Structures are given as C-alpha cells and as structure tokens.
Amino acid sequence: MIELVTGFSLRPGTSADIDAIVAVDHAATSYPWTRENFEREFHYQWSKINVLCRAEKIIGFMVYWIIADELQILNLAVHPQSQRHGGAKSLMAYALNEAQKAGCKQAILEVRVSNQPAIALYQAHRFKTSTLRKNYYQNGEDALVMSREM
Ligand SMILES: CC(C)(COP(=O)(O)OP(=O)(O)OC[C@H]1O[C@@H](n2cnc3c(N)ncnc32)[C@H](O)[C@@H]1OP(=O)(O)O)[C@@H](O)C(=O)NCCC(=O)NCCS
C-alpha cells in the first residue's frame, strides 16, 4: 500500500476487488469492460492491476502489461466523483516507474479519438500519437495509438 499526498492510496488489486473495479469502470465510461475481461487479467502472469483508494474505498484502477521491454496500458479509470484530483496521474506515474525498473524501453496504449480527458492525460505524460486505427472500436470510432520512450 502506498499513501499518496493527495489523500489517496494505491495498492495491487486482487480478484476480491473485481466488483468494485467493475463499478468504477461502469460509472466512469460508456464503454466499460465486462467482468470477464477483468477476471482474465487476474489470470495473466504479465498483467498488473493497481487500485486507487480513498479511505479504503476503491475509486480508480489501472490495468497494464509489462511484456519484454514494453509497457502496454490497457485500461484506466477514476470514479467521476473523484476525478481531477490527480488520481490518474498517480496511477500513471506508478506504472511508468515500475516499467522503468523492469527495463522497458517503450510505453504504448490505444485511446478513442473522442476521449479528450484521456488524451490530455497521456500527452501530459509525454505520449505522442504514432498511428490512427480507423474503425477500431465496435461503434466504428477510430483509435489513436499513442506511445513514448521510457
Ligand atoms: C481519463 C481519466 C482516467 C482521468 O482521471 P483523473 O483522475 O480525473 O485525472 P487526473 O486528475 O490525474 O488528471 C491528470 C491530467 O489529465 C488531464 N485531464 C484529466 N481529466 C481531464 C479533463 N476532463 N479535461 C482535460 N484534461 C484532463 C490533465 O492534463 C490533468 O492534469 P491537470 O489536472 O494538472 O490539468 C478519467 O477522466 C476517466 O476515468 N475517464 C473515463 C475512463 C477513460 O476514458 N479511461 C481511459 C481509457 S483509454
């Protein structure tokens, strides 16, 4: 458990946290993962799931993979009632630091072109758009592939 100056804390998630993680994801986005998506991540040895808490209640999470020398960010959300308090910034900083320690050379993610808050978050962490994937999502929306050197 890491206590953050914002009053939040951060710890590795466990499968006992899935209900709370799913609830945050549903509250935060119109395109949430299924419960099965999260369950699967807990089975992958290379998948990391961190949860962000306030007073021990889960209010955010981040799912990422460290494979070979690459950090792949798969999912990240903060409950709307707790947004704009630096929660996502803390989750990003922690994952980037872990990736650096693991010897990663690159970080990569995909984001909906309409998702301005997330794009701003990633740009603030030095991610740049490398590719546009047309019609990438089920609703036909395009994805930006964003990446950065570590
Ligand atoms: C994107 C998201 C995780 C940001 O969480 P957050 O805890 O509010 O973010 P932070 O408070 O740590 O903000 C960090 C930076 O991100 C950017 N940012 C975050 N929300 C923003 C918004 N609504 N508009 C513009 N920039 C925003 C800013 O650069 C911000 O830094 P600043 O506050 O110093 O300006 C949150 O909006 C969310 O859960 N969205 C729905 C889920 C989602 O889209 N996930 C990404 C999938 S790819």
The ligand as a Tripos MOL2 file, in Angstrom:
@<TRIPOS>MOLECULE
LIG
   48    50     1     0     0
SMALL
NO_CHARGES

@<TRIPOS>ATOM
      1 C1         -9.0600    9.9260  -18.0370 C.3       1 LIG1
      2 C2         -9.2820    9.7900  -16.5340 C.3       1 LIG1
      3 C3         -8.7550    8.4310  -16.0680 C.3       1 LIG1
      4 C4         -8.5130   10.9120  -15.7940 C.3       1 LIG1
      5 O1         -8.6230   10.6930  -14.4050 O.3       1 LIG1
      6 P1         -8.3900   11.8630  -13.3280 P.3       1 LIG1
      7 O2         -8.1060   11.2330  -12.0220 O.co2     1 LIG1
      8 O3         -9.5190   12.8230  -13.3890 O.co2     1 LIG1
      9 O4         -7.0700   12.5550  -13.8970 O.3       1 LIG1
     10 P2         -6.0650   13.4870  -13.0780 P.3       1 LIG1
     11 O5         -6.8090   14.3140  -12.0830 O.co2     1 LIG1
     12 O6         -4.9360   12.6720  -12.5540 O.co2     1 LIG1
     13 O7         -5.5590   14.4390  -14.2490 O.3       1 LIG1
     14 C5         -4.2760   14.3080  -14.8090 C.3       1 LIG1
     15 C6         -4.1970   15.1240  -16.0850 C.3       1 LIG1
     16 O8         -5.0250   14.5440  -17.0950 O.3       1 LIG1
     17 C7         -5.6100   15.5770  -17.8990 C.3       1 LIG1
     18 N1         -7.0710   15.5490  -17.7030 N.ar      1 LIG1
     19 C8         -7.7530   14.7450  -16.8580 C.ar      1 LIG1
     20 N2         -9.0840   14.9740  -16.9870 N.ar      1 LIG1
     21 C9         -9.2210   15.9370  -17.9230 C.ar      1 LIG1
     22 C10       -10.3440   16.6040  -18.4980 C.ar      1 LIG1
     23 N3        -11.5960   16.3300  -18.1150 N.pl3     1 LIG1
     24 N4        -10.1290   17.5150  -19.4580 N.ar      1 LIG1
     25 C11        -8.8730   17.8130  -19.8580 C.ar      1 LIG1
     26 N5         -7.7510   17.2350  -19.3280 N.ar      1 LIG1
     27 C12        -7.9330   16.3110  -18.3890 C.ar      1 LIG1
     28 C13        -4.9870   16.8720  -17.4050 C.3       1 LIG1
     29 O9         -3.7750   17.0440  -18.1240 O.3       1 LIG1
     30 C14        -4.7080   16.5380  -15.9500 C.3       1 LIG1
     31 O10        -3.7040   17.3190  -15.3860 O.3       1 LIG1
     32 P3         -4.1490   18.7020  -14.6310 P.3       1 LIG1
     33 O11        -5.2600   18.3540  -13.6870 O.co2     1 LIG1
     34 O12        -2.8890   19.1050  -13.9360 O.co2     1 LIG1
     35 O13        -4.5920   19.6250  -15.7170 O.co2     1 LIG1
     36 C15       -10.7900    9.9370  -16.1470 C.3       1 LIG1
     37 O14       -11.3090   11.0750  -16.8020 O.3       1 LIG1
     38 C16       -11.6290    8.7330  -16.5070 C.2       1 LIG1
     39 O15       -11.7750    7.7990  -15.7000 O.2       1 LIG1
     40 N6        -12.2260    8.7270  -17.7080 N.am      1 LIG1
     41 C17       -13.0900    7.6190  -18.1470 C.3       1 LIG1
     42 C18       -12.2960    6.3550  -18.4160 C.3       1 LIG1
     43 C19       -11.3160    6.5590  -19.5430 C.2       1 LIG1
     44 O16       -11.5980    7.2500  -20.5110 O.2       1 LIG1
     45 N7        -10.1370    5.9280  -19.4100 N.am      1 LIG1
     46 C20        -9.0930    5.9850  -20.4210 C.3       1 LIG1
     47 C21        -9.2500    4.8380  -21.3740 C.3       1 LIG1
     48 S1         -8.0350    4.9260  -22.6680 S.3       1 LIG1
@<TRIPOS>BOND
     1     1     2 1
     2     2     3 1
     3     2     4 1
     4     2    36 1
     5     4     5 1
     6     5     6 1
     7     6     7 2
     8     6     8 1
     9     6     9 1
    10     9    10 1
    11    10    11 2
    12    10    12 1
    13    10    13 1
    14    13    14 1
    15    14    15 1
    16    15    16 1
    17    15    30 1
    18    16    17 1
    19    17    18 1
    20    17    28 1
    21    18    19 ar
    22    18    27 ar
    23    19    20 ar
    24    20    21 ar
    25    21    22 ar
    26    21    27 ar
    27    22    23 1
    28    22    24 ar
    29    24    25 ar
    30    25    26 ar
    31    26    27 ar
    32    28    29 1
    33    28    30 1
    34    30    31 1
    35    31    32 1
    36    32    33 2
    37    32    34 1
    38    32    35 1
    39    36    37 1
    40    36    38 1
    41    38    39 2
    42    38    40 1
    43    40    41 1
    44    41    42 1
    45    42    43 1
    46    43    44 2
    47    43    45 1
    48    45    46 1
    49    46    47 1
    50    47    48 1
@<TRIPOS>SUBSTRUCTURE
     1 LIG1         1 GROUP 0 **** ****
